[in-house]
């Protein structure tokens, strides 16, 4: 097996790549390699043409059913208007789909655009500036602060080099680089300190290196390959609509065949056979068209589009319409740490001086030696307007000074720098010599353990005394304590000398120092992130942290956010990418729920984590902002990119982008996603129960040998009641308590949660009420005694009752199980308007010149009273059913809670008596789902004094 470049000596690599550090490649050799290896750019898979994308939109099962229905409606039933409406809906759906898909292909294009335009290389012994696309393996590249690394390189010479790799590894702090050989077998990407990778940023120092990978052979190229090969996951919405389409088709075909056959038998002899066949076939086709909710795809699209507008107001920009609904179904949020849960900005959190540890809000003077050392031994550039440029660790120190109201620019001007000893990774220190009145102030900062080796004195309350071993142990203990809290700790020291140094080296400058203090920094969690994690948890959504940062840092942030909870096996919940690589897919898929924090992970690890949760039938949302997040964003059911700190690659691969990079926005988006699903479900309940009512009405009329509603009447009812009211249900406001519900999961569908049973019983009820109105119509009205006219009146009453019932039923559909007799029922002004308009249009068939078109009679007051009462009965009866449904559900909950409480008490009474109380609590709460409140209540019932202890905890 070939040895990795980070494990090879430079001389080996020079020989392997046939190059030289001193001279580089010749121009001719570079041209040959460019011709054979190709340009230093990223390849992408061949894109489908716009036409093929358009054709793909018609491969959806539901769309095929609608197209067949449109053809039958036009050719056979001669209802070309209805056919045209269906086809317009289908075409609109396809156009919207193509637009969304085209926008989602930006990920690879964004990767290409990240390439740096030019790079400095040594060729033929001369330094040249060339386009980065012309770089080839074996080129010698020169780097300095501010450069973007143009290709993967093995570093040969470094001078205080620091490279910011967060976009690739997820680590927020720039990595100190050197050229030493790494002899470990398998070093994680973030720990390969003698390598520099394409598209990372040089923040400090200089370097020279040999290019070992270009184009698709770079680490970024591997990510591009993963993006090209990523499987497109079907969204829950698409799966549900496909399932709905198949179910409807089978059901509709069966009913149409039955109606046709039964009609032929029951009406045989009433008219010529040929005419009867045509008439019953037209009825069957009309029934099929009536049964298909042809407006559903358009209604779903409209509801999703309205959802995207609402989310945009909450700073969540949706790039793919189905993502709106998918987010509401999320079980797991796999969140990147840096820039997502944290601020991606190093911040001073603790400072140790005068023998005491202070928080970042404690006041400190500008003449405090610790403060002077962190300001003066600092290379941060302060631009006009206060913008800070430089290493994130150093800018954090200057920002801390600004926060303490210290006039940093004045101090730097007064105590200007005259000499310096730059930082290097061996001694891990940096020093500056500054004017200090008529003397000079030597400011030193660096690794505390290295600093203390050069300290001989300590400053406390303005007094300088020799430092004792006990004081050094106290300082190291404070350093360890801050490090255990995942703080990045720097030591601060100083001394005052009479003159500047003739030879400013570490042996002269960094000796006989006075200890000034320690400063602890961290990339802190976002202030709103903890509350967002807690709210997600209350909604049954688990947050998992995935980061390229170190294990201790990740665990500390996760604990502060509530992602890691205090428990005996807390440490087991944290795993590194190297440890993950040792686990088999079978084991990991089975135990993925055991891990809450993943540290030092690679892009491949992130994809594997997402797939493991998906293998457990969980709907996974992945958040991220770096290039390294792009493959997992694409693999996840919904990828969430960061709009401010996110790279174009991550935004291109995401389904949704947070305009404010705020984790709390995700929770609001989940709420809106749940609302969208609930509203689609309400629309489906309404449409399907109405269609079941229509089918049942025609079926029973056929079976009983009654007059049958005409095809034009069925189509008119569908046109009036299936459009505006259904769309208006899509803009219903969020139901109270929607975030207290558990995620519905991947196995649920639009018929879950009692919707299927509601469709059936409400459809049957609708059919019964219509048939009842028909029967009453035979015995009331001005035409009693005239059989033909009475039957015409009865059929008209059935027609109008069917339409009116559906409008009344739209109110029922606002709440699947709750009562509609509440203030929120009339909050939706669009719904109120839609019902009013639809009712007027439905009643318009009674206008004299329209009665002939719709083959209806003019009804008198008594007949209209029957129609209105039958329609309102739909609300009353459904309300009664809902009442009993709620009572049954409440009794189940009470029964389950009682059984759980009795079991809990019976289980831990002997354990509590034997003083095994803590273990009992962990078993009951963590593993059996007993709530903390139920556990405490059980203790209270037993009179145990530990109830208050658990309550306070």
N, C-alpha and C positions, 0 to 999 in steps of 0.2 A: 504493500500500500504506500502511495506517495506521501512523503512527509509534508505536513502543512507549512506554509511559508513562514508563519510566526515562530515555528520551531527550527528554522534553518538559519545558518550563518549567512551574512550578506555575500560572502565570497561564493557560497554554494549557489545562491540565486543569480549572481552575476554570470556564473558559468552556465547554469541551466537556461537562462534567457539570452545568453550570448551578448552581454552588454557590459558597460563599464561606468562606474560612478564618476570617474574623472572626465570622460569624454562623451558618454551616452551613446546613442545609436547614430549611425550615419544617415544622411537624408535618403539615400537609395534603399538602405535596409528598412527604414521607417515606411517608405512607400510600399515595399514588398509586403510588410506585415499588415499594412492598412488594407492592401488588396486581398490578402488571404484571410485575415481575421474580421474584416469589416469595420465600419466606423464605430466610434465609442458612443453609441446611442442605443436606445431601447427599441426592441421589435415588439410588434403587437399582432394579435391574431387578425385574420382577414375579417373585415366588417361585412355584415349582410347589407345588401342594397336596400334603399328605402322601399322599393316595390315589394321585396321579399318580407320585409318587416310588416308591411301593410297586409300581405297575404296571411302572415302568421296570426294576425288578430282574429281571423275567421276560423281558426282551428279549435277554438273554444267550443265545448259541447253545447252550452246554452245558446251560443250564437247560431250554431248550425240548426238547432231546433227552431229558433225564431225565423231564420231564412226559409225553412221548409213551410212554416206556418204562413209566412207572407205569400209564398208562391201559391199555396192551396187556397188562401183567402182570395187572392186575385183571380186565378185561373178558373177555379171550381165554383167558388161562391160569388164571383164577380164583384167582390168588395175591394176595388182597387185603391180606394182612399185609405182603408185600414192597412192594406199591404204597403202603401207608400209610407205611412207613418212608421211601421215596423222597420222598413229598410232604412229610413232616415236615422232612426235610433241606432241601428246596427252600424251604419257608416260613421256616425258621430263617435260611437264607442271606439271604432277602429282608429280613427284619426287621432283621438286623445291618447290612445295606447301607443301609437307610433311616436307622437311628440314626447311622451314621457320616456320611452325607451331610448330615443335618440339623445336625450339629455343625460341619461345614465351612463353613457359610454365615454365619459370625460376622464376616467381614472388613468388610463394608459397615456392619453394625450398629455395630461398634466405631468406625468412622470417624465415624458420627453422634454417638456418645457423647463424642467428643473435643471437640466444640464447647464454647466457654466459656459459662457461664450468663449472664453480664452483661458489659457494656462501657460505658465512659464516652464520650459523644458530645456535640458541641456542636450544638444545634438552636435556631434562633431566638435566637442569642446567649447561650443559657444552657447550662450543663453538666448533662447528664442521665445517669442510670444506667439502661440498658435491656437487655432480653434480647438476646443476640448474634444470635438468629434474626431480630430486627427490623431489623438493620442493612441499609442499602441503598447502592448506588453513589452517591457524592456526599456521604455522611456524613463529618463531621470527627471522627475518633477520637483520643482522648488516651491515650497509653501511659506507663507507668512501670514500674520494676523490679518483677518478680514477676508481671506481667500475661502472659496468653497472647494473642497477636495474634488478633483475632476475624475478620478478613477480609484480603484482599490490599489493601495500601495503598501509595500513593506518599507518601513522607515529605516533609513541608513544613518542619518545624522539628525540630531534634534538639539534645539536650544530653547529650553523653558517652554516646550510646546504643549499647548492645551487645545483639545478639539471638542467641540460641543456636538454630541451625537444623539440628542434626545429624539430627533425625527426618525432615527434608525433603531436605537436601542431602548428609548423611553427613559433613559437616565437624565435627570435634570441638571446635574452638575457637570461642567466640562471635565473631560478625562485628561489627566497628565500623561503624556506620551514619552516614550524613550525608545532606544533602538536595541535594547538587550534581547537576547534569544529567550523564548519561553519554551521550556522543556516538558510541560505537562502534556498528557495525551490528548485531552479534548478541552480546550479553553473556550469559555463562553464568549460570545461576540463582544459584549461590553467590557471584557477583561483582557482583550488582545491589545495591550498597550503599545506594542511595536508595529501596529497596523493603523492605517488611515483609510477610511472608506468613502466611496463616492457619495457626493451630496451632503456630507457633513461639513461643519464650519470651523475654521481655525480661529480661536478667540485670543490666542496669546502665543508669542514666540515664533520660531522659524524651524524649518525642517527640509531635508532632502530625502527622497525615497524612490524606490524602483517600482514601476507600475507592474502589477502581477495579474490584474483583471480589468477588462474593459467591457462596455456594453452589457450584454445579457449575462456575462460571466462575473459581474460584480454582485455584491450583496443586494443592492437595489434591483439589479437584473433578476435575481432569484425571486424577489417580491413580484416583479412584473410577470414572471413566468407563472407564479402562483395565481395572480389575478387573471391571467389568460385562461388558466386551467380550472378556475373555481367553478363549481357547479352552481347553477342558478337555482336557488331554493324556492319552491312554490310557496306563496304566502298563504296563511290560513284563509284569507278572504277568497283567493282563487280556488283553493281546495273546496271551500264551502259552496261556492257558486257552481263549480263543476258537479259536486255531489247533488246539489239542488236541481240542476239541469237534468241529470240522469234520472233522478227520482220522479221528476215531473213528467218526463217523456214517457216512461214506462206506465205511469199512472194514467196519463191522458190518453195514450193509445188504447189501453185496456178499456177505459170508460167509453171512448168513442166507438169501439167495436161492439161493446155491450149495448149501447144506445141504438146503434144501427140495427143490430140483430133483433133486439126487443121491439123496436119500432116497426120493423118489417112484419113481425108476428102479430102484434096488437092491432095494427092498422090494416092488416091484409083484407082486401075486399072493399075497403072504403074508397079506393081510387085505383086506376090502372097500375099494374105492377111496375112498368117502366117509369111512370111518373113518381110512384112511391119510392122506388130506388133512388131516384135523383133527389127527391125531397128529403129523405132520411140521410142521404149522404151529405147534403148541404147542412142539415141540422148537426150531424156529427162533426163536420169541418168547423162550423160556427162554434160548436161547443169546445172544440180543440183550441180555437183562437181565443175564446173566452176564458178557457182554463189556463192558458199560458200568460203569465204576467209579463207581457211584451215590454212594458215600461220599466221592468226591474233593472236591466243593465244600465239604462239611462239614469234611473233614480239612484242606484248605487253610486254611479259616477258623480252625479250632482251632490249627493250627501258627502262623498269623499272630498270633492272640490271645495264645498263649503267648509268642511273640516280643516282643509289646508289653510283657508283664509283665517279661520279662528286661531289656528296654531301660529300662523305668521304674526298675528297681533301679540302672541305670547313669546315671540323670538325663536320659534321653531319653524325652520323653512323646510317644507317637505318637497323632495325631488321626485318621488314616485308615489302616485295616488294610493296604492294598496298599503303603503307604509303607515298611513294614518290609522287604519283599523288594526294592522299587525301590532303596533306599539301597545294598543290597549289590551292585547292578549298576552303580553310579555310575562314570562315566569322568572327569567334570569336577566339581570343587567351585568354584563361583563364590562367593567369600566377600567379604562386606563387611568393610572394615578396622575402622572405629570400633566398639568394643564387642564385636567378634567375634574378630578377630585381636589387637586391642589392648585395653587395660583401660578405655578411655573415661574416663581420669582423667589430667590433665596431671601430670607428675612431673618434679622436678628431676633432671637427669642429669649435668650438668657445671657447675662454678663456677670462675670465673677471678678470682684476687686475688693480690696480692703478686707480680705478673708471671708467675704460673704457673697452669696449668690443672689442676684437681683433679676427681676423680670425686665422686659424691654420697655416698660412704662416708667420704671424708676428713674428719677432725674439724675443726670450726670453732667458735670461741668466740662467746658472745653479745655480747661487746663488739667483735667485728670489725665495722668500718663497713659492709661488704657485707651482713652478716647483719642489722645494725640497720636498714639502709635497706630491705631487703626485708620486714621485719616491720612497721616503722612506716609506710612509704608503702604501706599496704595496707588495703582496706576489708572484708576477710573478717570475718564474724561467727562467733564461737565459741560454740556452744550447750553446754548442760550435757551431759556425756558425751563432749565433744570433737568433736562433729559440726561440720563446717565448711560455712558457707553463703556463696556469693558467686561471683564470676567464677572459672572453673576455673584460670586462670593465677595469680591471687592466692592461691587456696586451696592450690595446689601449693607456693607459697613458704612458707606457714604450716606445711603438712604436713612440708616439709623441715626447718623449724626444730624441730618436734616430734620428728622422727626423729633430730635431733642432741641430743636430751635438753635442749633449751633451754626454760625456763619462760616461754612466750610471754605468758600472761596477766599474770604478774608484771611483765614488761618493759613491756607496754602500759599497765599501771596506774601504774608508776613514771614512765615517760616518756610521759605522756598527751598527746594531741593538743590543740593550741590553735588552729591555723589549717591551712588547706589550699588548694591550687590544684588543682581537679579535673582529671582527664584530659580532653583533647579530641583529636580525630583530626587536627587541623592540626599542633600542635606535638609530639604523641605522647609527652607526659610527664605525670607526676602527682607532686605534692609535698605533703609535710605538714611542719608546724612543731610540734615536741614539746618538752615540758619536758625539761631535761637538767641536773639539779642546779640551780645558780643561773643557768644559761644555757639556750640553746635549740638543739636538734638539728634541722637541716633535712634531711629524707630525700627523695631524688628517685629515681624509676625510670622507664624508658621506652626508646624506640628508641635503640640505641647511637650511631648516626650523629648523631641530633639532640642527644643528651646530650653528646657530645664537643664540640659547637659551644659549649657553655656551661661546659666544664671548663677550668680554668687550672692546677690542681695535681693531684698524684697521691699516694696514700698507699701506702707499702710498709714492712712490718714496723714499723708505728707511726710512721714518719717521713713528714712531709708536705713534698714538694718541688715546684717548678714542673715542669709536664709538658712534655716535649720532643716534637718532631715524630716522632722515631723511636719514642717510646713510644706515641704515638697510632697510628702505623702498625702497631705490634705488636698493639695492642688490636683494631684493625680487622681484622687478619689472623686473630686468634683468633675474632672475631665471624664472619668469613666461613667459617672452618673448621667452626665449630659449625653454621652455617646449612646448609652442604653436607651435614652429617649429619642434616639435617631437624630440627634443634633450633630451637625458638622462643627467641630470645635477647633478654634485657632487660639494659640497662645500669643500673648502680647508682652513685649519687654522693651526696655529703653536704657539709655545712659546719656549723660551730658559730658561732652569733651571740649577741650579748649580750642582745638583747631581741627581742620579737615585732614583726611588721611593722605599721605603721599602714595600709599599703596592700598586702595580700598578693596581688600579681599576679605573673605570670611574669617581668616585667621586673625586679622586685625580688628575688623569692625564688629564681628559677632562673638565677642568674648567679654567676660566680666560684666554681664548684663544685670539689670535690675528688673525683677519680675513685676509686671504691671497688672496682669489679669488674664482672663479667658473670655472668649466670646463664642456663644453657641448659636448656630444658624440652622434653619430648615426651610424647605419649600413647604409652607404651611397649607393646611387644608382650607378650602374655600369656606367662608363663614356660614354660608347657607347649606353646605353639602351635608353636614351631620343631620340637620332637620329633614333634608330630602331623602337621605338613606333611611331614616326612621319612618317617614311617611310611606316610602316604598315598601318597607317591611310590614307596616300595618295593612298594606294592600296585598300582602302575600307574595311580594316580589323580593327575591333575594339579590343582593348586590355582591358581586365578586370582583375583587381588585386584581388586575393583571398589569404588571409593570416590568420594565427593564431595570428598575432601580434595585438597590441592595435589599437583602432579606430583612435586616433590622429596621431600615428606614420604612419599608413597605408595611411591616407588622405594626410599627409605632403609629403611622398615619391611619392604618385600618382600625386600630384600637380606638384612636381619638374620634374616628368617624362612626364607631359602632358597628363596623363590618365584622370585626373580631370581637367576640364577647368573652368576658372573664369566665373561664371554665378550666377544669383539670387538664383537658386535652387541647388547650388553646394553641400550643406550639405545633401540634399536628395539623392544624388548619392552614399552616404556611408551608409552601413547597417551592423549591427553586426549579428553574428550567432544566438544570443538570439532573436533578432528582426525578423530574418528570420523564426525561428521556429514558430512564432506566425502567419505567413501568410499561408493561404490555398494554395494548389497546383494550384488551378484554378486562384487565384488572382496573384500569383507569376509568373506563366507562361505568364499571360497577361501583367505583368508590369516588367518583367526581364530586358527589355531594359532601364529601368529608373536607374539602379544601375551599377556603374562602379567600386566600391570598396567594398569588403566584408572583415570584420575584425572579429577576435575571432571566427573563424569558426571551425566546427568539420569535420571529414572525411565524415560524412553523409551529411553535408551541401554542401560540395564540389561536391559530386555526384549529389545532387539535383539541384545545379546551372547549371551543365553541361546538365542535362536532360531538364531543363527549356528552355535553348537555343535550344536544339535539338527539343523540342516540337514546336518551332517557325521556324522549317525547316532550322536551321542554322547548318553549319558544324563547329564543335568545336574542337579546339586544346587545350590541357591542358598541361601546363608545371609544373614540380615539381621535388623536390629532396628528400623529406622525406617519411618515412613510411606512414604518414598521407595522402600523395598524391596518393598512389598506386591505391585505388579504383576508384578515378576520372580519373586517367591516363588510366585505363582500360575501363571506361565507355565512355570516349571521342572518337570522330571519329579518332583522332590521339593523342596519348600520347607522350609527349616529356620529357625524363628524362635528368638529369644532370650527366655528366660523371665523374667530379672531386669531387664535393661535394655531389652528389647523393648517396643514400643508394642503396644496391644491390636490395632491394625490388622495389624501384621506377624504377630502370633501367630494372628490369625484367618485370615489368608491362607495360613499354613504348614500343611504336612502333618505336621510334627514340631516339637516345641519343646524346646530344651535347658534343663532346669531350673536348670543351674548356669552357663549362658552360656559353657561351656568348649569351645573348639574341639577339644580332645583327645577330648571325649565323642563327637564326630562319628566319629572313627576307630573307637572302640569300637562305636558304632552300626552302622558299615559292616561290622565283623566279625560282629556279630549278624545283620545283614541277609544277609550271605553264608551264614551258618549256616542261616538260614531257607530260602533258596533251595536250598541243598544238601539240606536235610531234605525239602523238598517234592519235589525231584528223586528222592531215595531212595524216598519213598512212591510216586511215579509209576512208578519202575522196578519196584518190588515189585508194585504193583497191576496194571500193564499186562502184565508178564511172566507173572504168574499168570493173567490173563485170556486171554492168548495161548495159554497152556498148556491152559486149559479149552476154548477154541474149537478148538484143534488136536486135542485128545482126542476131542471130539464129532464133529468133521469126519472124522477118520480112521476112527473107529468106524463112522460112516455110510457112508464110502466102501468100507470092507472088509466091510460087511454084518454087523458084530458087534452085540451088545446095546449099547444106548445108555444113558448115565447119565440118570436121570429128572430132570425139571424141578425137583422139590422138592430133589433131591440137589445140583444146581448152585446153587440159591438158598441152601441151607444152608451150603455151602462159602463162598459169597460173604459171607454174614452173619457167619460165624465168623472167617474169615481176613482180610476186607477192612476190619475196623473197628479192634479194639484194637491189633493189630500195626502197622497203618499209622499210627495216631495216635501210637503209641509211637515210631515212627521219626521223628516230628516233633519229639520232645524230645531227640534225640541231641545230645551236647555238641559244641562247636566242634572240628573236626578240626585237628590240629597243622599249622602252615604255611599255613593258609587265607589269611593276609594276604600271602603271597608270590606268590599267583596274580594274573595280570593280570585286569582287569575283563572280564566275559564279553561285554559290549557289547549293543547293541540288537538285533542280528541273531540272537543266540543264543536258544535256547529250552530247554524242559525236556528235549528229546531230544538236546541238544548234549553234547559231551564224552564220546562213546562210549555214551551211554544208549540211543540208538535200536538200535544193534547188539546191546547187551546184552539189551534187551527181546526182540529176535528170537531170538537163539541160546538164551537162557535159557528162553524160552517153548517153543521147539522141544524143548529138552532135557527140560523138564517133561512135555511130551506124550509123548515117547519112553519116559520112565521109567514113566509111568502105563500106557501100552500094554503095556510089558514086564511090569509087575506083573499086568495082566489076563491076559496069555498064561501066565505062571507059575501064576496062579490056576487055570487049567484043568488043571494037572498036580500040584497039591499039595493036601493037606487031607483031611478025613475022608470026603468025598463023591466021591472018584475012582471012576469007573464009573457014576455017576448023572449023565447029561448035563445035565439040567435044574438039579439042585442045584449041579453044578460050575460051570455058567454063572452061577448066582446068587452063588456064592462069589467067582468071578472079578470080577464086577461090583462086589461089595462091596469087594474088595481094591483095585480101581481107584478107587472112590469115596474110601476111606480114604487111599490113597496120594496121591491128588490133594490132599486136605486137608493131610496131614502134610508133603508136599513143600513146600507153600506156607509152612508154619510154619518149616521148615528154611531155606527160601529167604529168609525175612525177615532171617536173619543175614547172608546174602550181600549183601543190599541195604544194609547198614550202611556198606559201603565199595565204591564203584563199581569201583575198580581195585586198591585195596590189599587185602592179605590180611586175613582176619578172625582169624587166629591171632595175637592180640596182647591185651595186658591191657585196652585200652580197649573191647574188644568187649563185656565184661560190666559196664561202668561204669554203664550206664543201667538202674537198678533198675526203672523203669516198663516198659521193654521186656521185661526178664526175667519180670516178673509177667504181662505181657500174653500172652507166648508160653505160659507155663504154664497160664493160665486157658483160652486158646483150645484148647490141646492136650486138656485135660480135657473141654471142651465137645464137641470133635470126636469124642473117643473115646466120649462118652456115648451115641452112637447105637447102641452095642453092648449097652446095657442092654435086657434082654428086652422090656419093654413099649414101647420106642421102635423096635425093629427093624421092626415092622409099619408104623409111621408113615413110616419112611424106606425101607421096602422093601429091607432088608438082611438078611444072615444072620449068625449068630454064628461068628467065626473062631477057629481053634485056634492054638496056639503057633507052629507052623511058618508059618502064613499071616501072623500078626502080624510074624514075623521078616522075611518078604519085604517087607511094607509098610514097616517101620522102615528096613531096609537100602536100599530104593529111595529113601526120603526122604533118608537121610544121603548117598547118592551124589550128590544135588543139590549139596551143599556141596563134596564132593571134586572133582567134575568142574569146577565153576565156579572153584574155587581153582587148578586146573591151567591153565585158560584165562587167568585173571588173571595168573598167573606168566609165561606166554609173552607176554601183552600188555605187561607191564612190561619184559621183556627187549627186545622190538622197539622200544619207546619209548626206552629207554636207548641202544640202538645208533643210533637216529636222532639223538638229542641229541649223542652223541659224534661222529658223522659230520659233523653241521652245525658243531660247534665246531672240528673239525679243518680243515674247508674254510674256515671263517672265519679261523682262525689262519694258514693257508697263504696266503690271499688278502691278509691284512693285512701279513704279512712281505714278500710279493712286491711289494706296492704301495709300501711306504715305505722299503725298503732303499736305493734310489737317492736318495730324498729325504733320509733321515737322513745319508747320506754327503755330501750337498750342503748340510748344515746347515739344512734347512728343517724342523726338528723340531717346533716348536710348531704350525705350520699342519697338519702331518701328523697330530698328535694330535687337533686339533680336527675334522679331516675324518673320521678313523676313529671317534672316540668320539661326536661330535654327529650325524653324518649317516649313518653306515653301521651304527650300533648295536653297534660293537665295544666290549666292556666295558673299563674302565680297567685291570682286572687282566690281561685278555688282551693289551692293548697293552704293558704293563710286561713281561709274560712274554716277548713277542716280542723286546723290547729285550734282556732277559737272555740269551735264546738267541743273539742277535747279539753279545753281549759289549759292548753300548754302555753308556758311563758315565752316560747320561741316565736309566737305569732307576731309580736311587735318587732322582733329582730329581723324576720324575713320581710316584714312590711317596710321597714326603714331601708332595707337593702334593695 
